[in-house]
Amino acid sequence: MRATPLHTIMNFIHITKMRPLPPFDALLAFDTALRLGSMTAAAAELGVTQSAVSHRLRRLEAFIGTELLVRRRAGLTATPAGAALAQGLGDIFEGMAGLRDRSRLAARPARLRVGLGAALAQHWLVRRLPDFGRRYPGIEIELVIFTTRGQAEARGSDLDLRIHWVKPDEARNSSTQKLLFREQVFPVCAPSILKKPLRDPSKLVDLPLLYKSAEAGQGQEWEWTTWFERLGIRARPKPRLRFEEIGLAIAAALEGGGVALGRSLLVHDALKDGRLIRPLGDGWTLPSAKVHLARWPAAMSRDARLRAFVDWLAMETHRTVAEPGAAAA
């Protein structure tokens, strides 16, 4: 009797013990198409043709053995089998997203990468970082600066910590995030525009006004029309300059370009140093519709460096808003 080669036996054992796995590119196509409700939109996001998305979905349905998506007038919807698959995929993709974080944590990179908006970095954080360095000389911080929401989303996966500006309903403390502060919004300008606060707030209409362009989720506190209504000014605001980003509006105000609407934390140091004043005095403020939140991957929750930096951030924000003359946050 002829003996069966050993490698053949081992291959047979390996094949019989392997569980059949669905094609990953098809799972990704399914998840994207269901999330966006459109084959065309899914193809655009994945960078492939619509026919490629359709082919991947057919391959996945053949693997599962049943229909997963149906076309409706409102877009693609999941069948019961598709809904069950989608629920499981959410957990799988979330777990896969955490693989990178866990690997980075095990490798313990030398730097803690912190992402935040340009205005917060320039007008508040950078000035205070030397204090963190003195307290924690063994922790190196790398700041990754964003000027747009798109940049923040694109770079988010490369970071150990992000400081977000979010709506209050997102700002609950948990094992992966910490509420930092809620700011106040009020007008500011350089002393070259106005030496002291206006006796008559309605005279604000005579000063050059600086605008920050509207963005998603922006509250009414950023509209000069809101402030004119509060002040009883019937005239319409006449913007002199408009800026996409608040840091630029504050920079223009510091240079004497006009009156800007500033956030309390961002203008705190300039007010304290006398580089800016509040033309309406201390009594005129509106709460910001968003709050600042520190958020990190779950895999970083026990990282001592991250905990030290987040605790220091919370301490510094509390210290800033507690200083005499600071707007309540």
SULBELDA-V82029 format. One line per field, one symbol per residue. ss: DSSP state (H for helix, E for strand, L for the rest). phi: phi as a letter, one per 30 degrees, with the letter a starting at -180 (. if undefined). psi: psi as a letter, one per 40 degrees, with the letter a starting at -180 (. if undefined). A space follows every 10 residues. Layout:
ss: ???
phi: ???
psi: ???
This chain:
ss: LLLLLHHHHH HHHHHHHLLL LLLHHHHHHH HHHHHHLLHH HHHHHHLLLH HHHHHHHHHH HHHHLLLLEE EELLEEEELH HHHHHHHHHH HHHHHHHHHH HHHHHHHLLL EEEEEEEHHH HHHHHHHHHH HHHHHLLLLE EEEEEELLHH HHHHHHHHLL EEEEEEEHHH LLLELLEEEE EEEEEEEEEL LLLLLLLLLL HHHHHHLLEE EELLLLLLLH HHLHHHHHHH HLLLLLLLEE EEELLHHHHH HHHHLLLLEE EEEHHHHHHH HHHLLLELLL LLLLLEEEEE EEEEELLHHH LLLHHHHHHH HHHHHHHHHH HHLLLLLLL
phi: .dddeddddd dddddddddd cddddddddd dddddciadd ddddddibdd dddddddddd ddddjadcbb dbddkdbdde ddddddddde dddddddddd dddddddhed cccccadddd ddcbdedcee dddddbddcc ccdccccbdd ddddcedccd abcccbdedc ccdadbabdc accccadbad eddadbeddc eddeddcdcc ccddbeiddd dccddddddd dicddddcdc bbbdbdeddd dddddidlcc dcceddcedd dddidbbcdc iddcbbdddb bcbcbbdedc ecdddddddd ddeddddddd dddeidddc
psi: hhihiddddd ddddddehhh hihddddddd dddddeehdd dddddefiid dddddddddd ddddeihdii hideahiiid dddddddddd dddddddedd ddddddegid ihhhhiiddd ddeddddedd dddddgeehh hhhhhieidd ddddedeeid hihihiidee fihaeeihhd ihiihiiiii dddhdiihdh deeddeihhh ihiiihehie eehddddddd efhdiiigid ihidhddddd ddddefeahi hiidddeddd ddeediihde aeehihiiei ihhhiiidee dehddddddd dddddddddd eeiheihh.
